[in-house]
């Protein structure tokens, strides 16, 4: 269903829309409708990007928390220093971790 609406736009904006309508070979009304639809899609995408950005920030906070928790765990176990180069268990973990991530 279509609605007829009346708009007041500047001559400069009208000229740009007219150029686009000629380029796309559609009526000026259809070009305006397309531009409005595109604007709403961009607005929706902006909202999604903002949500993803917020999720990313929360993920970074969670990772930081986990890292600090791990450091605290080492401190509570009185493990002040672990040589990651000579630790067999850490070496196995790293190999398993990297192998798993490469397969994803």
PAKE-681639 format. One line per 5 residues: their letters; for each residue x, y, z of N, C-alpha, C, CB. Coordinates in steps of 0.05 Angstrom, whole numbers. Last residue first. Glycine has a CB too. Layout:
a = X:Y:Z:X:Y:Z:X:Y:Z:X:Y:Z; ...
// end
This chain:
xxxxx = 783:-484:291:757:-470:290:755:-456:264:754:-450:314; 835:-500:290:815:-518:278:788:-505:276:813:-544:293; 861:-463:319:868:-464:291:847:-481:276:896:-475:286; 843:-474:370:835:-449:357:841:-449:328:849:-425:370; 869:-523:381:839:-521:380:830:-496:366:829:-521:409
xxxxx = 922:-507:379:913:-527:360:882:-525:358:921:-555:369; 924:-472:423:929:-462:396:919:-481:375:959:-456:392; 912:-509:465:896:-485:460:899:-475:432:903:-463:480; 954:-546:461:926:-555:458:908:-531:451:916:-569:484; 997:-512:471:995:-527:446:967:-536:440:1014:-552:446
xxxxx = 984:-493:522:987:-474:500:984:-489:473:1013:-460:501; 985:-541:552:960:-525:550:961:-507:526:956:-509:576; 1038:-556:547:1017:-573:536:991:-558:532:1012:-598:555; 1061:-512:574:1068:-517:546:1047:-535:533:1096:-531:545; 1040:-519:625:1033:-495:610:1039:-499:580:1047:-470:621
xxxxx = 1066:-568:638:1037:-566:637:1027:-542:622:1025:-566:665; 1121:-554:636:1110:-574:617:1079:-572:615:1117:-602:626; 1153:-495:639:1131:-509:651:1118:-528:630:1109:-490:662; 1190:-462:617:1199:-488:626:1177:-505:639:1222:-485:645; 1164:-415:602:1180:-429:582:1188:-457:591:1205:-412:577
xxxxx = 1138:-396:646:1122:-407:625:1138:-421:604:1105:-385:612; 1151:-401:710:1167:-398:686:1151:-412:663:1196:-410:689; 1116:-366:756:1115:-391:740:1130:-385:714:1086:-400:735; 1117:-339:819:1128:-337:792:1127:-365:779:1158:-327:793; 1085:-347:863:1093:-320:856:1103:-318:827:1114:-309:875
xxxxx = 1041:-381:888:1057:-385:864:1064:-357:853:1041:-402:842; 1005:-384:931:1034:-377:936:1051:-384:912:1044:-392:960; 954:-387:919:968:-413:920:998:-409:925:964:-428:894; 941:-334:916:930:-349:938:944:-376:941:900:-354:934; 966:-322:867:975:-309:892:966:-325:916:966:-280:893
xxxxx = 935:-351:831:963:-357:834:974:-345:860:979:-346:810; 886:-324:840:889:-352:846:918:-360:849:876:-369:824; 899:-273:821:893:-276:849:895:-306:858:865:-266:856; 905:-286:767:928:-275:782:923:-279:812:932:-245:775; 852:-301:757:874:-321:754:898:-312:769:880:-324:724
xxxxx = 826:-253:765:819:-276:782:841:-297:780:792:-288:773; 848:-222:724:853:-215:752:847:-238:771:837:-190:759; 825:-251:681:854:-249:684:862:-242:712:865:-227:664; 771:-243:690:781:-270:691:812:-270:694:774:-285:665; 769:-187:683:761:-199:709:773:-227:711:730:-200:712
xxxxx = 783:-183:629:800:-170:649:794:-182:677:795:-140:650; 739:-209:608:766:-220:604:785:-209:625:776:-215:576; 698:-173:622:698:-201:632:725:-214:630:677:-217:617; 714:-128:593:713:-127:622:713:-155:634:687:-112:631; 708:-149:541:734:-140:550:735:-138:580:742:-113:538
xxxxx = 652:-156:542:670:-179:539:698:-172:548:671:-188:509; 635:-103:544:629:-121:566:647:-146:566:600:-129:566; 653:-87:494:664:-74:518:659:-91:542:650:-46:522; 621:-120:462:650:-122:461:663:-110:486:662:-108:435; 571:-99:473:577:-127:480:607:-132:480:564:-146:460
xxxxx = 577:-48:452:572:-51:480:579:-80:490:543:-44:487; 583:-63:398:604:-49:412:601:-51:442:604:-19:403; 533:-85:389:557:-102:387:580:-89:401:564:-107:357; 501:-39:396:497:-62:413:522:-80:413:472:-78:404; 522:-8:353:524:2:381:521:-21:401:503:24:386
xxxxx = 506:-40:310:535:-35:315:539:-25:344:546:-14:295; 450:-35:315:463:-61:318:493:-58:324:459:-78:293; 444:19:305:436:9:331:449:-18:336:405:6:332; 463:21:252:477:36:273:470:26:300:470:66:270; 423:-10:228:450:-20:229:467:-5:250:463:-17:201
xxxxx = 380:26:234:379:0:246:407:-12:249:360:-20:231; 399:68:201:393:73:229:393:46:245:367:88:232; 400:41:152:425:51:163:422:56:193:435:77:149; 345:33:145:363:10:147:390:18:160:368:-2:119; 328:86:142:318:70:164:336:45:167:289:61:159
xxxxx = 354:101:94:359:116:119:351:99:143:345:143:119; 329:68:58:357:65:62:365:79:89:373:77:39; 277:91:59:281:63:67:311:58:74:272:43:45; 290:142:38:279:139:65:283:111:76:249:147:65; 306:127:-14:325:141:4:316:139:33:328:170:-4
xxxxx = 259:105:-34:283:89:-31:303:101:-12:296:85:-59; 226:151:-34:219:128:-17:243:110:-13:196:112:-31; 254:182:-72:252:192:-44:245:168:-25:230:214:-42; 246:149:-116:274:154:-107:273:164:-78:288:175:-125; 192:153:-123:203:127:-116:232:130:-106:203:108:-141
xxxxx = 188:207:-136:175:197:-112:186:170:-103:145:194:-117; 215:208:-185:227:222:-162:214:213:-136:224:252:-165; 218:144:-218:205:169:-212:217:182:-187:174:165:-209; 281:120:-245:256:117:-230:244:144:-226:261:102:-203; 335:114:-261:313:112:-280:287:105:-266:320:91:-302
xxxxx = 379:126:-232:366:100:-227:343:94:-245:358:98:-198; 389:177:-253:410:156:-254:398:128:-250:431:162:-232; 342:203:-240:349:199:-269:370:177:-272:360:226:-281; 345:202:-185:323:188:-198:328:184:-228:297:205:-194; 392:232:-177:391:203:-170:369:189:-184:389:200:-140
xxxxx = 373:282:-194:396:269:-207:396:239:-202:422:282:-198; 333:290:-156:326:288:-184:348:275:-200:320:317:-196; 363:295:-110:344:272:-113:337:268:-142:319:277:-95; 390:343:-122:405:318:-117:387:293:-121:418:319:-89; 347:378:-127:364:374:-150:380:348:-147:384:398:-153
xxxxx = 327:377:-75:310:368:-97:327:361:-121:289:389:-104; 369:401:-48:362:373:-42:345:361:-64:348:371:-15; 364:453:-70:389:438:-72:384:408:-68:410:449:-52; 313:469:-55:319:466:-83:344:449:-87:322:493:-97; 288:433:3:303:455:-10:308:448:-40:330:460:5
xxxxx = 221:409:10:250:406:11:263:429:-4:259:378:-1; 163:387:36:177:412:28:206:407:32:167:437:46; 117:338:13:142:346:27:151:373:18:164:325:23; 60:300:19:72:324:8:95:333:26:50:347:6; 43:233:1:50:253:21:62:277:7:70:242:42
xxxx = 4:178:-9:14:203:-21:19:223:1:-7:214:-42; 22:111:4:9:136:13:21:159:-2:13:140:44; 9:44:-15:25:69:-17:8:92:-7:34:74:-47; 17:-24:0:0:0:0:18:25:0:-19:0:25
// end
